[in-house]
């Protein structure tokens, strides 16, 4: 039986389906839907395990029309050393992905250090990326100079740790994630920066004319700046800041009394364009306001009271998101949103945190 159904109908049905498994099944059971289902499956690809990577590489190498559909690709490379033959197969496949815009290369065990020397796999590829995330290949001009020079359209670069962002290439770079401020290019009009908060965050003043989003993570116990001090530094150097996120990934003991800090309300008053503020604490259990006020981060009432005080101190804020650890890997949250008529909506919750990793 032949169904005279326009291709647009097949596309609508495939777009409504949820889950990769359903689309794969559709490909194997019906020719009518296979083309539209493959269009979705190959548009955004996440590969885990060498067998899966090699199977995908063979498929796109033999079917250039599928390779041309790939726009976003994540490859979790195996922990063991990649041999030359497998690397060559992967490179041949990548050469077919002419429309690839978003590439992430990672270690299968999520190790944060970039150690692989197989950078040649992504050299000389015809695609022009907009986003590149790397926790697998060795970085720096010695290893990736050729890649950086070719990828002139990259706007976003991200490393978890151990990565270096090139200083002499990437003319369109707008956003960087790097473990230290010292690893970020100096001569770029960056709009978004993701890094750890430590003593060198004062260097972010170099981007005072462009930087609008800052996401800072405390990932080591040596990052001993208080939340208040971090905000003071940023408020004095980044007048255009609209979005500020301060997050602790793990709980550390930094000395007697260090679990109580000054509330950041006074410092936030200086950020006249701030619209979105996030503060998730693990080591800090309370914030002190003046001589009498105390906001507990382990209590819903305390979180809400702190949020309201922050909203009052910074009228430009549209949203405040606060979180405090109440048990290991369990976080109490409070999100406050200012409506267009000036009212404030509050939402409380509890969730598993991403700390202790």
VENRAMO-V288884 format. One record per backbone hydrogen bond with DSSP energy under -1.0 kcal/mol. NH is the residue of the N-H (numbers start at 1). CO is the residue of the C=O. If there is no record, write none. Layout:
nh: [NH & NH]
co: [CO & CO]
//
This chain:
nh: [5 & 9 & 10 & 11 & 12 & 13 & 14 & 15 & 16 & 23 & 24 & 25 & 26 & 27 & 28 & 29 & 30 & 34 & 37 & 38 & 39 & 40 & 41 & 42 & 45 & 47 & 49 & 53 & 54 & 55 & 56 & 57 & 58 & 59 & 60 & 61 & 62 & 63 & 66 & 67 & 68 & 69 & 70 & 71 & 72 & 73 & 74 & 75 & 76 & 77 & 87 & 88 & 89 & 90 & 91 & 92 & 93 & 94 & 95 & 96 & 98 & 100 & 101 & 102 & 103 & 104 & 105 & 106 & 108 & 110 & 116 & 119 & 121 & 122 & 130 & 131 & 132 & 133 & 134 & 135 & 138 & 144 & 145 & 148 & 149 & 150 & 151 & 152 & 155 & 156 & 157 & 158 & 159 & 165 & 173 & 174 & 175 & 176 & 177 & 178 & 183 & 184 & 190 & 191 & 192 & 193 & 194 & 195 & 197 & 201 & 203 & 204 & 205 & 206 & 207 & 208 & 210 & 211 & 212 & 213 & 214 & 215 & 216 & 217 & 218 & 223 & 224 & 230 & 231 & 232 & 233 & 234 & 235 & 236 & 237 & 238 & 241 & 242 & 243 & 244 & 245 & 246 & 247 & 248 & 249 & 258 & 260 & 261 & 263 & 268 & 269 & 270 & 271 & 272 & 274 & 275 & 276 & 277 & 278 & 279 & 280 & 281 & 285 & 286 & 287 & 288 & 289 & 293 & 295 & 297 & 303 & 304 & 305 & 306 & 307 & 308 & 309 & 310 & 311 & 312 & 313 & 314 & 317 & 318 & 319 & 320 & 321 & 322 & 323 & 324 & 325 & 326 & 327 & 330 & 331 & 332 & 333 & 334 & 335 & 336 & 337 & 338 & 339 & 342 & 345 & 347 & 349 & 351 & 353]
co: [3 & 6 & 6 & 7 & 8 & 9 & 10 & 11 & 12 & 19 & 20 & 21 & 22 & 23 & 24 & 25 & 26 & 30 & 33 & 34 & 35 & 36 & 37 & 38 & 72 & 74 & 76 & 49 & 50 & 51 & 52 & 53 & 54 & 55 & 56 & 57 & 58 & 59 & 63 & 63 & 64 & 66 & 67 & 43 & 43 & 102 & 45 & 104 & 47 & 106 & 83 & 84 & 85 & 86 & 87 & 88 & 89 & 90 & 91 & 93 & 96 & 97 & 71 & 71 & 131 & 73 & 133 & 75 & 77 & 107 & 136 & 117 & 118 & 119 & 101 & 101 & 156 & 103 & 158 & 105 & 116 & 140 & 141 & 144 & 145 & 146 & 147 & 150 & 130 & 130 & 175 & 132 & 177 & 183 & 170 & 155 & 155 & 192 & 157 & 194 & 180 & 181 & 188 & 174 & 174 & 213 & 176 & 215 & 217 & 198 & 200 & 201 & 202 & 203 & 204 & 205 & 207 & 207 & 191 & 191 & 243 & 193 & 245 & 195 & 247 & 220 & 222 & 226 & 227 & 228 & 229 & 230 & 231 & 232 & 234 & 234 & 238 & 212 & 212 & 276 & 214 & 278 & 216 & 280 & 218 & 255 & 257 & 286 & 288 & 264 & 265 & 267 & 268 & 270 & 271 & 242 & 242 & 319 & 244 & 321 & 246 & 323 & 259 & 259 & 295 & 261 & 293 & 289 & 287 & 285 & 299 & 300 & 301 & 302 & 303 & 304 & 305 & 306 & 307 & 308 & 309 & 310 & 314 & 275 & 275 & 336 & 277 & 334 & 279 & 332 & 281 & 330 & 330 & 327 & 351 & 324 & 349 & 322 & 347 & 320 & 345 & 318 & 343 & 339 & 337 & 335 & 333 & 331 & 329]
//
